[in-house]
Amino acid sequence: MKIAILSRNKNLYSTRRLVEACEDRGHDSQVVDALRCYMNINSQSPEIHADGELVGGFDAVIPRIGASITFYGCSVLRQFEMMGVYPLNESVAISRSRDKLRSLQLLSRKGIGLPVTGFANKPKDIKDLIEMVGGAPLVIKLLEGTQGIGVVLAETRKAAESVLEAFMGLHTNILVQEFIKEADGADIRCFVIGEKVVAAMMRKAPEGEFRSNLHRGGSASLIKISPEERKTAVAAAHAMGLNVAGVDLLRSSRGPLVMEVNSSPGLEGIETATGKDIAGMIIEFIEKNARPHRTRTRGKG
């Protein structure tokens, strides 16, 4: 098979591992920078070009689209889909998962456990918004934030009001969520491929921090997850329509709660913590499922 890896940097760990996994399993791969691509959109023979050359002949495409280029990256991926190339994750599913509010609403509709979440855009609603999620402490998140950036823990009601007023004054879209104290600064990253969780790790926040992201200095370790956590992670990935996803869970007194569903989960932390060949599993999934013009996903909305 000839597999395109849609990535801006061929030296990133995840990209390198996918290239290696393709080579190990006898496939040709090519790293394609989405921002170097431009498209000929027509009903007869849609095309992708990069640096004056035609980009084509691929059987499958693995999207590694960063949050900052979601719109253009998904447009390029959609063009691959129009050309009959099998996407590991479909463009509509990636767009769906990147919209934090929409993704939470879809998860809620499927009855999947979530932290109580509030959304508003008027300062006059702040007091009721805080009350709605159970009061302080609470977590405030920018809708466009990634890797823990734009996530604030407001420990008192007064602090929550001040932060919310500041964000709303900047006309920034924010979510307010209950703080899950019993999680104790830790979350679980479940790596879902197809119908199962193939690996899981616990991410623990450093001392004095509540965000467990590895980019914020968090540590990762191997963990055994419960059947309920496994079921929740797979259901969350399916609700987004993603074949491959990193599902972040919190352990709460009322069961597992989904924080986020990541459509381009990094491989370094999970492979290091678990010792598993996740990249190889991804290529194996493509081998079993890639078909020309097969782009349907499970999710709706």
LOROGU-797374 format. One record per residue: residue number from 1; x, y, z of N, C-alpha, C, O in turn. Coordinates in steps of 0.2 Angstrom, whole numbers. Each point is the difference from the previous one (the first is absolute). Layout:
N
resi|nx|ny|nz|cax|cay|caz|cx|cy|cz|ox|oy|oz
NUM|X|Y|Z|X|Y|Z|X|Y|Z|X|Y|Z
...
//
This chain:
301
resi|nx|ny|nz|cax|cay|caz|cx|cy|cz|ox|oy|oz
1|4|-6|0|-4|6|0|4|6|0|6|0|2
2|-8|6|-5|3|6|1|-4|5|4|-6|1|-1
3|9|1|7|-4|3|5|3|8|1|6|0|0
4|-10|4|0|2|7|1|-1|2|7|-5|-2|3
5|10|5|0|-1|2|7|0|8|0|5|3|-2
6|-11|0|4|-1|7|-1|3|3|6|-4|0|6
7|10|3|-6|3|3|6|5|5|-2|2|0|-6
8|-2|5|10|4|6|-2|8|-1|1|4|4|-2
9|-3|-9|6|7|-1|2|2|-7|0|-2|-4|5
10|6|2|-9|2|-7|-1|5|-3|6|1|-6|1
11|1|11|3|5|-2|5|-4|-1|7|3|-2|5
12|-10|4|-5|-3|-1|6|0|-8|2|-1|-4|-4
13|1|3|10|0|-7|3|-6|-5|-4|1|-5|-3
14|-7|8|4|-6|-4|-3|1|-1|-7|-2|-6|-3
15|4|11|-1|1|-1|-7|5|-5|-2|0|-4|-4
16|6|5|8|6|-5|-2|-2|-7|2|1|-5|-4
17|-5|4|9|-2|-7|2|-5|-3|-5|0|-6|-2
18|-4|10|-1|-5|-2|-5|4|-2|-6|-2|-5|-4
19|7|9|2|4|-1|-6|4|-7|1|0|-4|-4
20|2|3|10|4|-6|2|-5|-6|-1|2|-5|-2
21|-8|6|5|-5|-6|0|-2|-2|-7|-1|-6|-1
22|1|11|-3|-2|-1|-7|6|-4|-3|-1|-5|-4
23|7|7|5|6|-4|-3|0|-7|3|1|-5|-4
24|-2|4|10|0|-6|4|-5|-5|-3|1|-6|-1
25|-6|9|-2|-6|-5|-2|0|0|-8|-5|-2|-3
26|10|5|0|1|-1|-7|-4|5|-4|-1|-1|-6
27|-1|7|8|-4|5|-3|5|6|-2|4|2|4
28|-6|1|-9|3|7|-2|-4|5|4|-6|0|0
29|10|5|2|-3|6|4|3|6|-3|6|1|-2
30|-10|5|3|2|6|-2|-3|5|5|-6|1|1
31|11|3|2|-3|6|4|-2|6|-4|4|2|-4
32|-10|0|5|-3|5|-4|-2|6|4|-4|-1|5
33|7|7|-6|-2|6|4|-6|3|-3|0|2|-5
34|-5|-2|9|-7|2|-2|0|8|-2|-3|2|-5
35|8|2|8|0|7|-2|4|1|-6|0|6|-3
36|3|-11|0|4|1|-6|-5|-3|-6|2|1|-6
37|-8|-3|8|-4|-3|-5|-5|5|-3|-2|5|4
38|0|-5|-10|-5|4|-3|-4|-5|-4|2|-5|-3
39|-9|7|2|-4|-5|-3|-4|3|-6|-2|6|-1
40|1|-11|-4|-4|1|-6|-7|-4|2|0|-6|0
41|-5|10|1|-7|-2|2|-4|-1|-6|-3|6|-2
42|1|-12|0|-4|-1|-6|-4|-6|1|3|-5|4
43|-8|4|-7|-4|-6|0|3|-6|-4|-2|-6|2
44|6|7|-6|3|-6|-5|6|-3|3|0|-6|1
45|5|11|1|6|-3|2|4|5|5|4|3|-2
46|-7|-3|8|3|4|5|7|-2|1|2|-6|0
47|2|11|2|8|-1|0|2|4|6|-3|5|3
48|9|-7|-1|4|4|5|7|1|-2|3|-5|-3
49|0|11|3|6|1|-2|4|3|6|-2|3|5
50|9|-4|-6|5|3|5|6|2|-3|3|-4|-3
51|-1|10|4|7|2|-3|0|-1|-8|5|-2|-3
52|-11|3|0|0|-1|-7|-1|-7|-3|0|-1|-6
53|0|-4|11|-1|-7|-2|-7|-3|2|-2|2|5
54|0|-7|-9|-6|-3|2|1|-5|6|5|-4|0
55|-9|4|5|0|-4|5|-5|-5|0|-6|1|0
56|7|-8|-1|-5|-5|-1|3|-7|0|6|-1|2
57|-10|-3|-4|2|-7|0|0|-4|7|3|-5|1
58|-7|8|4|0|-3|6|-6|-4|2|-5|1|-3
59|6|-6|7|-5|-5|2|-3|2|6|-6|-1|1
60|9|5|3|-2|2|7|4|6|2|5|2|-2
61|-9|2|6|3|6|3|-1|0|8|-5|-1|2
62|11|3|1|0|0|8|0|8|1|5|3|-1
63|-10|0|4|0|7|1|3|1|7|-2|-2|5
64|7|6|-5|3|3|6|0|7|0|5|4|-1
65|-11|-1|2|-2|7|-1|0|3|6|-4|-1|5
66|8|6|-4|1|4|6|-6|5|1|-4|1|-5
67|2|0|11|-6|4|2|0|7|-4|-5|3|-2
68|11|0|1|1|7|-3|-2|0|-7|-1|5|-3
69|1|-11|0|-1|0|-8|-6|-5|-1|-1|-3|-5
70|-4|2|10|-5|-4|-1|-4|1|-6|-2|-4|-4
71|0|10|2|-4|2|-5|3|-2|-7|-3|-4|-4
72|9|6|3|3|-1|-6|2|-7|-1|0|-3|-5
73|3|0|11|2|-7|0|-6|-5|-2|1|-4|-4
74|-7|6|7|-6|-4|-2|-2|1|-7|-3|-5|-3
75|4|11|0|-2|1|-7|5|-5|-4|-3|-2|-5
76|9|2|6|5|-4|-4|-2|-8|1|0|-3|-5
77|-2|1|11|-2|-7|2|-6|-1|-4|-1|-6|-3
78|-4|11|3|-6|-1|-4|1|-1|-7|-3|-4|-4
79|8|7|1|2|-1|-7|3|-7|-1|-2|-3|-5
80|6|1|9|2|-7|0|-6|-5|0|0|-5|-4
81|-5|6|8|-6|-4|0|-4|0|-6|-2|-5|-3
82|2|11|0|-3|1|-7|3|-4|-5|-3|-2|-5
83|10|1|5|4|-4|-4|0|-7|1|3|-4|-3
84|-7|2|8|-1|-7|1|5|-3|5|0|-6|1
85|4|10|2|5|-2|5|-3|-2|7|-4|4|2
86|6|-9|1|-3|-2|6|3|4|6|6|0|1
87|-10|3|3|3|4|5|0|-4|7|-6|-3|1
88|11|3|3|0|-3|6|-6|3|5|-3|-4|3
89|3|10|-3|-5|4|3|-3|5|-5|4|3|-4
90|-11|-3|3|-3|4|-5|0|7|2|0|2|6
91|0|3|-11|1|7|1|-6|2|4|1|5|5
92|-7|-7|-6|-6|3|4|1|-3|7|-2|4|5
93|5|-9|-3|0|-3|6|6|4|4|-1|2|6
94|6|0|-9|5|4|3|-3|7|1|1|3|6
95|-4|0|-10|-3|7|1|-5|0|6|0|4|4
96|-4|-10|-4|-5|-1|6|4|0|6|-2|3|5
97|7|-7|-4|4|-1|6|3|7|2|2|1|6
98|0|3|-11|4|6|2|-4|5|3|2|5|3
99|-9|-5|-4|-4|5|2|-2|-3|7|-5|-4|1
100|8|7|4|-1|-3|7|-7|0|2|-3|-5|3
101|-1|11|-4|-7|0|2|-4|-5|-4|-4|-4|3
102|5|4|-9|-4|-5|-4|1|-7|2|-4|-4|0
103|11|2|1|1|-7|2|-3|-2|7|-2|-5|1
104|2|10|4|-3|-1|6|-7|-1|-1|-3|-5|3
105|-1|9|-7|-7|-1|-1|-1|-7|-3|-5|-3|1
106|9|1|-6|-1|-7|-3|1|-5|5|-4|-5|0
107|9|5|4|2|-5|5|-6|0|5|-2|-6|2
108|-1|12|0|-6|0|4|-6|-3|-3|-3|-4|4
109|2|5|-10|-5|-3|-3|0|-8|0|-5|-3|0
110|11|0|0|1|-7|0|0|-3|7|1|-6|1
111|-2|11|4|0|-3|7|6|-1|3|1|-4|5
112|5|7|-8|6|-2|3|2|5|5|-2|6|0
113|5|-9|6|2|4|6|4|6|-2|5|0|-3
114|-7|6|6|4|6|-1|0|4|6|-4|0|4
115|9|5|-3|0|5|5|-6|4|-1|-1|2|-6
116|-3|1|11|-5|5|-1|3|6|-3|5|2|2
117|-8|0|-8|3|5|-4|-5|5|-2|-5|-1|-1
118|8|8|2|-5|5|-2|3|5|-5|6|0|-1
119|-10|3|-3|2|4|-6|-4|6|0|-6|0|0
120|9|6|0|-4|6|-1|4|6|-3|6|-1|-1
121|-9|6|-1|4|6|-3|-1|7|3|2|5|-3
122|-6|-5|8|-2|6|3|2|1|7|-1|-5|4
123|4|10|-2|3|1|7|-6|0|5|1|-2|6
124|-7|4|-8|-6|0|5|-1|-8|2|-4|-1|5
125|6|-3|-9|-2|-7|1|6|-4|5|-1|-6|1
126|6|10|0|6|-4|4|-2|-3|6|2|-6|1
127|-6|10|3|-1|-3|7|-5|-7|-1|2|-4|4
128|-6|5|-8|-4|-6|-1|4|-6|-3|-1|-6|1
129|5|8|-6|5|-5|-3|4|-4|5|1|-6|0
130|2|10|5|4|-3|5|-4|-5|5|2|-5|1
131|-8|8|0|-5|-5|4|-2|-6|-3|-1|-5|3
132|0|6|-10|-2|-6|-4|5|-6|0|-2|-6|0
133|8|8|1|5|-6|0|3|-2|7|4|-4|1
134|-8|7|4|1|-2|6|5|4|5|2|-1|5
135|-1|7|-8|4|5|4|7|-1|-1|3|-4|-3
136|1|8|7|7|-1|0|3|-5|5|-4|-2|5
137|10|-1|-6|4|1|-6|-3|-3|-6|-4|-4|0
138|6|8|-6|-2|-3|-7|5|2|-5|5|3|2
139|-6|-6|-7|5|0|-6|-2|4|-6|-6|-1|-2
140|9|6|0|-2|4|-6|5|-1|-5|6|0|0
141|-9|-2|-6|4|-2|-6|-2|4|-6|-5|2|-2
142|11|1|-2|-1|3|-6|-2|-6|-5|2|-5|0
143|-7|7|-4|-3|-5|-5|6|-2|-5|0|-5|-3
144|4|10|1|6|-1|-5|6|-2|4|5|-1|-4
145|-5|-1|10|6|-1|3|3|-8|-1|-5|-4|-1
146|11|3|1|3|-7|-1|5|-1|5|4|5|2
147|-2|-11|0|6|-2|4|0|3|6|5|1|3
148|-11|1|0|-1|3|7|1|7|0|-1|3|5
149|2|0|-11|1|7|-1|-8|3|0|-4|-2|-3
150|3|7|7|-6|3|1|-5|-3|4|-6|0|0
151|9|-4|5|-4|-4|5|2|3|7|6|0|2
152|-11|3|2|1|3|6|-4|-3|5|-6|-2|-1
153|9|1|7|-4|-3|6|-1|7|4|4|3|3
154|-11|-2|-2|-2|5|5|-2|-3|6|-5|-3|1
155|9|5|4|-1|-4|7|-6|3|4|-3|-3|5
156|1|10|-6|-5|3|3|-5|3|-5|1|1|-5
157|-7|0|8|-5|3|-4|2|7|-3|-1|2|-6
158|4|2|11|2|7|-2|5|-1|-6|0|4|-5
159|5|-9|5|5|-1|-5|-3|-2|-6|2|3|-6
160|-7|-7|6|-4|-3|-6|-3|6|-3|0|1|-6
161|-4|3|10|-3|6|-3|5|5|-4|-2|2|-5
162|8|-1|8|5|5|-3|2|-3|-6|1|3|-5
163|1|-10|5|3|-3|-6|-5|0|-6|1|2|-6
164|-7|-4|8|-6|0|-5|-1|7|-3|-1|1|-6
165|1|4|10|-1|7|-2|5|2|-5|-1|3|-5
166|7|-5|7|6|2|-5|0|-3|-6|0|3|-6
167|-2|-10|6|0|-4|-7|-6|3|-4|1|1|-6
168|-7|0|9|-6|3|-4|2|7|-2|-3|2|-5
169|6|2|9|2|6|-3|4|0|-6|0|5|-4
170|4|-10|3|4|-1|-6|-4|-3|-6|3|-2|-5
171|-9|0|7|-5|-3|-5|3|-7|-2|0|-2|-6
172|3|-2|11|2|-6|-1|-5|-5|2|-3|0|5
173|3|-6|-9|-5|-5|2|3|-5|5|6|-2|-1
174|-9|1|7|2|-4|5|-5|-5|3|-6|1|-1
175|9|-6|3|-4|-5|4|1|0|7|6|2|2
176|-11|-3|2|1|-1|8|-2|-7|2|-5|-2|-2
177|10|-1|5|-1|-7|2|1|-1|8|4|3|3
178|-8|-8|-1|1|-2|8|7|-2|0|3|-3|-4
179|0|4|10|6|-3|2|0|-7|3|-4|0|5
180|7|-5|-7|-1|-6|2|6|-1|5|5|-3|-2
181|-6|4|9|5|0|5|3|-7|1|6|-1|0
182|-10|-4|-1|2|-7|2|5|-2|-6|3|-5|1
183|-3|8|-7|5|-2|-5|7|1|2|5|-3|-2
184|-4|8|7|6|2|3|6|1|-5|5|-2|1
185|-7|7|-6|5|2|-5|2|-5|-4|5|1|-4
186|-9|-7|3|2|-5|-5|-5|-1|-5|-6|1|2
187|8|-3|-8|-5|-3|-5|2|-6|-3|6|-2|1
188|-10|-1|-5|2|-6|-3|-1|1|-8|-5|2|-2
189|11|-3|-2|-1|0|-7|-1|-7|-3|5|-4|1
190|-10|3|-4|-2|-7|-3|1|1|-7|-2|5|-4
191|6|-9|1|2|0|-7|-5|-5|-4|1|-6|1
192|-6|9|-5|-5|-5|-3|2|-1|-7|1|5|-4
193|-1|-11|2|1|-2|-8|-6|-4|-1|0|-6|2
194|-4|8|-7|-6|-4|-2|-5|-1|6|-3|4|3
195|3|-11|-1|-5|-2|5|2|-1|7|-3|-2|4
196|10|4|-3|3|-1|7|5|5|2|3|3|-4
197|-2|-3|10|5|4|3|6|-4|0|1|-6|3
198|4|8|-7|7|-4|-1|5|1|5|5|-4|1
199|-6|10|3|5|2|5|-3|5|4|-4|4|-2
200|7|-3|8|-3|5|5|6|2|4|4|-4|2
201|-4|11|0|5|2|5|-3|5|4|-5|4|-1
202|7|-3|7|-2|5|5|5|6|-1|6|-1|1
203|-9|7|-1|4|6|0|-1|4|6|-6|1|2
204|11|0|2|0|4|6|3|6|0|6|1|-3
205|-10|4|5|3|7|0|6|1|5|0|-3|5
206|5|7|-6|5|2|4|-2|3|6|-6|3|0
207|10|-2|6|-2|3|6|-2|7|-1|4|4|-4
208|-10|-2|6|-2|7|0|-4|2|-7|-1|5|-1
209|0|-11|-3|-3|1|-6|-6|-5|0|0|-5|3
210|-6|7|-7|-5|-4|0|-1|-3|-7|-4|-5|-1
211|7|8|-4|0|-3|-7|5|-5|-1|6|1|2
212|-8|-7|-4|4|-6|-1|3|-1|-7|4|-5|-1
213|-5|10|-3|3|-1|-7|8|-1|1|3|4|3
214|-1|-8|-8|8|-1|0|3|6|-2|6|1|2
215|-9|3|-6|3|6|-2|1|5|5|4|5|0
216|-8|-6|6|1|5|5|4|-3|6|-1|2|6
217|5|-7|-8|4|-3|5|-3|-6|4|3|-3|5
218|-9|0|-7|-3|-6|3|4|-6|-1|4|0|-5
219|-5|-5|9|4|-6|-1|-5|-6|-2|-6|1|1
220|8|-6|-4|-4|-5|-3|2|-7|3|6|-1|0
221|-11|-3|1|2|-7|2|-5|-5|-2|-6|2|-1
222|8|-8|1|-5|-5|-3|-5|-1|6|1|0|6
223|-8|-1|-9|-5|-1|5|-5|-6|-3|-1|0|-6
224|-2|-3|11|-5|-5|-2|-7|3|0|-2|3|6
225|-2|-3|-11|-6|4|0|-6|-5|1|1|-6|-1
226|-7|8|4|-5|-4|1|-4|-1|-6|0|3|-5
227|-4|-9|5|-5|-1|-6|-4|6|-2|-2|2|-5
228|-1|2|11|-4|6|-2|4|5|-3|-2|4|-4
229|8|-3|6|5|5|-3|1|-1|-7|0|4|-5
230|1|-11|4|2|-2|-7|-7|1|-5|1|3|-5
231|-6|-5|8|-7|1|-4|-1|8|-1|-2|1|-6
232|3|3|11|-1|7|-1|5|3|-5|-2|4|-4
233|8|-6|4|5|3|-5|-2|-2|-7|0|4|-5
234|-2|-10|4|-2|-3|-7|-6|4|-2|-1|2|-6
235|-4|-1|10|-6|3|-1|1|7|-2|-3|3|-5
236|8|1|8|1|7|-1|3|0|-7|-1|5|-4
237|6|-9|2|3|0|-6|-5|-1|-6|0|4|-5
238|-4|-9|6|-6|-1|-5|-5|6|0|-2|1|-6
239|1|2|11|-5|6|0|3|5|-5|-4|4|-3
240|11|-3|3|3|5|-4|1|-3|-7|1|4|-5
241|-2|-10|4|1|-3|-7|7|-2|-1|2|0|-6
242|2|0|11|8|-1|-1|2|-7|0|-3|-4|5
243|7|2|-9|2|-7|0|6|-1|5|1|-5|3
244|3|11|-3|6|0|5|-1|7|4|-1|5|-3
245|2|-6|10|-1|6|4|3|-1|7|1|-6|2
246|1|11|1|2|0|6|-5|3|5|-2|6|-1
247|-1|-10|5|-6|2|4|3|1|7|3|-4|3
248|-4|11|0|2|1|6|-5|0|5|-6|3|0
249|7|-7|5|-5|-2|6|2|3|6|6|0|2
250|-11|2|3|1|1|7|-3|-6|4|-6|-2|-2
251|9|0|7|-4|-5|4|-3|5|6|3|3|3
252|-10|-4|-3|-4|4|5|-4|-5|4|0|-6|-1
253|-3|9|6|-4|-4|4|-7|-3|-3|-3|-5|3
254|2|7|-9|-6|-2|-4|2|-4|-6|-4|-1|-5
255|10|-1|5|3|-4|-6|4|4|-5|2|6|2
256|1|-9|-7|4|4|-5|-3|6|-3|-6|-1|-3
257|9|6|2|-3|6|-3|5|2|-6|6|1|1
258|-9|1|-7|5|1|-5|1|8|0|-4|4|0
259|11|-3|0|2|7|-1|0|3|-7|-2|5|-2
260|5|-9|-2|2|2|-7|1|-7|-4|2|-5|2
261|-4|6|-9|2|-5|-5|4|3|-5|-2|4|-4
262|8|-7|4|6|3|-5|0|-4|-6|1|-6|0
263|-1|9|-6|0|-3|-6|7|-1|-3|0|-4|-5
264|5|7|8|7|-1|-2|4|-1|6|4|4|1
265|-5|-9|3|3|-2|6|8|-1|-1|1|-4|-5
266|3|7|9|7|-1|-1|2|-7|2|-4|-4|4
267|9|1|-7|2|-7|1|6|-1|5|1|-5|3
268|3|11|-2|6|-1|5|-2|-2|7|3|-5|2
269|-7|9|1|-2|-1|7|-3|-7|1|2|-4|5
270|-7|2|-9|-3|-7|1|5|-6|-2|-1|-5|3
271|5|6|-8|4|-5|-2|6|-1|5|2|-6|2
272|0|11|1|5|0|5|-3|-3|7|4|-4|3
273|-10|6|-1|-3|-2|6|-2|-7|0|1|-4|5
274|-3|1|-11|-2|-7|-1|4|-5|-3|-1|-6|1
275|6|9|-5|5|-4|-3|-4|-4|-6|3|-5|-3
276|-8|8|1|-4|-3|-6|2|3|-7|1|6|0
277|-2|-10|-5|1|3|-7|-6|3|-2|-4|-3|-4
278|2|9|6|-7|3|-2|0|1|-8|-5|-1|-3
279|11|4|1|0|2|-7|-1|-6|-4|-3|0|-5
280|6|-6|6|-1|-6|-3|-7|-2|0|-3|-3|-5
281|-1|4|10|-7|-2|1|-4|4|-5|-5|-2|-2
282|7|9|2|-4|4|-5|1|-2|-7|-5|0|-4
283|11|-2|2|1|-2|-7|-4|-7|-1|-3|-1|-5
284|3|-3|10|-4|-7|-1|-7|2|-1|-3|-4|-3
285|0|9|7|-7|2|-1|-1|2|-7|-5|-2|-3
286|9|6|0|0|2|-7|0|-6|-4|-5|0|-5
287|9|-4|6|0|-6|-5|-6|-4|0|-2|-2|-5
288|-1|2|11|-7|-4|0|-6|4|-2|-5|-3|-2
289|6|9|2|-6|4|-2|0|5|-6|-5|2|-2
290|11|-1|-1|0|5|-5|-3|-3|-6|2|-6|-3
291|-7|10|0|-3|-2|-7|-1|7|-4|-1|5|3
292|2|-6|-9|-1|7|-4|-7|2|1|-5|-3|0
293|5|10|1|-7|4|1|-3|-3|6|-6|1|1
294|9|-4|4|-3|-1|7|2|5|5|5|0|2
295|-10|4|-1|1|6|5|-5|0|5|0|5|4
296|-5|-9|-4|-5|0|5|2|-1|7|5|-4|1
297|-7|9|4|1|-1|7|-6|-2|4|-5|1|-3
298|6|-3|9|-6|-2|4|-4|6|3|-6|0|0
299|10|6|1|-4|5|4|-4|4|-5|0|0|-6
300|-5|4|9|-4|4|-3|0|7|3|2|1|6
301|-5|4|-9|-1|6|3|5|5|-3|0|6|2
//
